[in-house]
């Protein structure tokens, strides 16, 4: 039980406090969140990713394996999408759009700062690189 409380206070509590502070700030000041979210998306997330990728301790072999996995994953997902799209007789333009959205999903940055804050170890860096398609 002590370990569970320690995990909560060291990992989840700071995240909840930051979220609560942001919520209260937005609610009582009336400031639009759009400029801040654009700043985070266009400036801070790329800076975080650049720092993460340049300061990693993975060997060239590990990076090559991650890139190979990402390539195989994209090709398999693309092939499956193409097969299902053809079986559903999708128009060529629609199938191309579906293939682009399934093969190259833009989900790598969701929750990345939280994951890095809570779990950053050499073991979590490899899956993050695979997720980002590095």
C-alpha positions in Angstrom: 0.0 0.0 0.0 2.9 2.3 0.8 4.3 1.8 -2.7 1.0 2.6 -4.3 0.7 5.8 -2.3 4.3 6.7 -3.3 3.5 6.1 -7.0 0.4 8.3 -6.7 2.2 11.2 -4.9 5.3 11.1 -7.1 3.7 10.5 -10.5 -0.1 11.1 -10.7 -0.5 13.9 -8.1 1.8 16.4 -9.9 0.0 15.7 -13.2 -3.4 16.2 -11.6 -2.2 19.4 -9.9 -1.0 20.8 -13.2 -4.2 19.9 -14.9 -6.3 21.5 -12.1 -4.2 24.6 -12.2 -4.7 24.9 -15.9 -8.4 24.3 -15.6 -8.8 26.9 -12.9 -6.7 29.4 -14.7 -8.7 29.1 -17.9 -12.0 29.1 -16.1 -11.4 32.3 -14.0 -9.2 34.4 -16.4 -11.2 33.8 -19.6 -7.9 33.6 -21.6 -8.2 31.6 -24.8 -6.3 28.3 -24.7 -5.8 28.3 -28.5 -2.5 30.4 -28.6 -1.0 28.3 -25.8 -2.0 25.0 -27.4 -0.5 26.2 -30.8 2.7 27.2 -29.0 2.9 23.8 -27.3 2.2 21.9 -30.6 4.4 23.9 -32.9 7.3 24.8 -30.5 7.5 22.8 -27.3 6.6 19.4 -28.6 9.2 19.5 -31.4 11.8 20.8 -28.9 11.0 17.9 -26.5 11.3 15.3 -29.3 14.5 16.8 -30.6 16.0 16.7 -27.1 14.8 13.2 -26.6 16.2 11.9 -29.9 19.6 13.7 -29.6 20.2 12.7 -26.0 19.3 9.0 -26.3 21.7 6.3 -25.4 20.5 3.7 -28.0 23.1 2.1 -30.2 22.9 2.2 -34.0 21.8 -1.4 -34.0 18.8 -0.6 -31.7 17.8 2.4 -33.8 18.0 0.3 -36.9 15.8 -2.3 -35.4 13.2 0.3 -34.4 13.3 1.8 -37.9 12.9 -1.7 -39.4 9.9 -2.4 -37.1 8.3 0.9 -38.0 8.7 0.3 -41.7 7.3 -3.2 -41.5 4.4 -2.0 -39.4 3.5 0.7 -41.9 3.7 -1.7 -44.8 1.5 -4.3 -43.0 -1.1 -1.8 -42.0 -1.1 -0.3 -45.5 -1.5 -3.8 -47.1 -4.4 -4.7 -44.7 -6.1 -1.3 -45.4 -5.7 -1.8 -49.2 -7.2 -5.4 -49.0 -10.1 -4.3 -46.9 -10.6 -1.1 -49.0 -10.7 -3.2 -52.2 -13.1 -5.7 -50.6 -15.5 -2.9 -49.7 -15.1 -1.4 -53.2 -14.0 2.0 -52.0 -13.3 4.7 -54.6 -9.6 5.2 -55.4 -9.5 8.6 -53.8 -11.3 7.4 -50.6 -9.0 4.4 -50.4 -6.0 6.6 -50.7 -7.2 8.8 -47.9 -8.0 5.9 -45.7 -4.5 4.4 -46.4 -2.8 7.7 -45.5 -4.7 8.0 -42.3 -4.0 4.5 -41.2 -0.4 4.1 -42.3 0.8 7.5 -41.0 -1.3 8.3 -38.0 -0.5 11.5 -36.1 -0.8 10.1 -32.6 2.8 10.2 -31.5 2.6 13.3 -29.4 -0.5 12.5 -27.4 0.5 12.3 -23.8 4.2 12.2 -24.6 5.2 14.7 -21.8 3.2 12.7 -19.3 4.8 9.4 -20.4 8.3 11.0 -20.2 7.6 12.5 -16.8 6.3 9.2 -15.4 8.3 6.5 -17.1 11.4 7.8 -18.8 14.0 5.1 -18.6 16.1 3.5 -21.4 13.5 0.8 -21.7 10.7 3.3 -22.5 12.8 5.3 -25.0 12.7 2.4 -27.6 8.9 2.1 -27.8 8.6 5.9 -27.9 10.9 6.0 -30.9 8.9 3.3 -32.6 5.7 5.2 -31.9 7.2 8.4 -33.4 8.5 6.4 -36.4 12.1 7.6 -35.8 
